[in-house]
Amino acid sequence: MKKISLKTTIPIIADESIFSLENAKRVITYGYGTAINIKLIKCGGPLEAIEIATFAQRHGVDCLFGCTTEANVALTMAAYLSAGLSNVKYIDLDGLDYIADSPFTGGITDDHGQIVIPKQKSGLGIGLSELKMNNYISD
């Protein structure tokens, strides 16, 4: 990755090698990419994600907020964080595209490729679908 990063202007984003702040420090210190992909599910949650993004920012490294197949709880948190961290230049939060029957309602929505963050006075704007929760409980 370091050799590729040195030979191109295309961003080389470290992804599967980032599970923690320590992983991010190694990638940034040794130049194994020009940006870091932060996934809440992989790094352990929002506090570690903020530490990774803050460390990257101090070293002039951009971030991407990505995801795996996640419910809108994690995706909405990632959207809020990415909106508030100045070095997040890329966002790939399409995890809901792969979940057919989530028990949660609310959170971010997709408006023709644009992520829309719910306007909340507090919280993430996530709720439980009573109908879907009853289906899970009865199984």
Residue pairs with C-beta under 8 A, 6 or more apart in sequence:
1 12
1 14
1 32
1 33
2 30
2 31
2 32
4 12
5 12
5 31
5 32
5 33
5 34
6 31
11 34
11 35
11 62
11 90
12 33
12 34
12 35
13 33
13 34
13 35
13 36
13 37
13 64
13 90
14 24
14 27
14 32
14 33
14 35
14 36
14 37
15 37
15 66
17 23
17 27
17 32
18 24
18 27
18 36
18 37
18 38
18 39
18 42
18 43
18 52
19 42
19 43
19 44
20 43
20 44
20 48
20 52
21 43
21 48
21 51
21 52
21 55
24 36
24 52
24 55
24 56
25 55
26 32
27 33
27 36
28 36
28 55
28 56
28 59
28 61
34 61
34 62
35 56
35 61
35 62
35 63
35 64
35 89
35 90
36 52
36 53
36 56
36 61
36 62
36 63
36 64
37 63
37 64
37 65
37 66
38 49
38 52
38 53
38 63
38 64
38 65
38 66
38 78
39 65
39 66
39 67
39 68
39 78
40 46
40 49
40 67
40 70
40 74
40 77
40 78
40 81
41 67
41 68
41 70
41 74
42 68
43 49
43 52
46 77
46 81
49 65
49 78
49 81
50 81
50 85
52 63
53 63
53 81
53 85
53 87
53 88
54 85
56 62
56 63
56 87
57 63
57 85
57 86
57 87
61 87
62 87
62 88
62 89
62 90
63 85
63 87
63 88
63 89
63 90
64 88
64 89
64 90
64 91
64 92
65 78
65 79
65 81
65 82
65 88
65 90
65 91
65 92
65 93
66 92
66 93
67 74
67 75
67 78
67 92
67 93
67 94
67 95
68 95
69 95
69 98
69 99
70 95
70 96
70 99
71 95
71 96
71 99
71 102
71 104
72 96
72 102
72 104
72 106
72 107
72 108
72 126
73 104
73 107
73 124
73 126
74 95
75 93
75 95
75 96
75 107
75 108
76 106
76 107
76 108
76 117
76 118
76 124
76 125
76 126
77 124
78 93
79 91
79 93
79 108
79 115
79 117
80 117
80 124
81 88
82 88
82 91
82 93
83 117
91 115
93 108
93 115
96 102
96 110
101 132
102 129
102 132
103 128
103 129
103 132
103 133
103 136
104 126
104 127
104 128
104 129
105 126
105 127
105 128
105 129
106 118
106 124
106 125
106 126
106 127
107 118
107 124
107 125
107 126
108 115
108 116
108 117
108 118
109 115
109 116
109 118
110 116
118 124
118 125
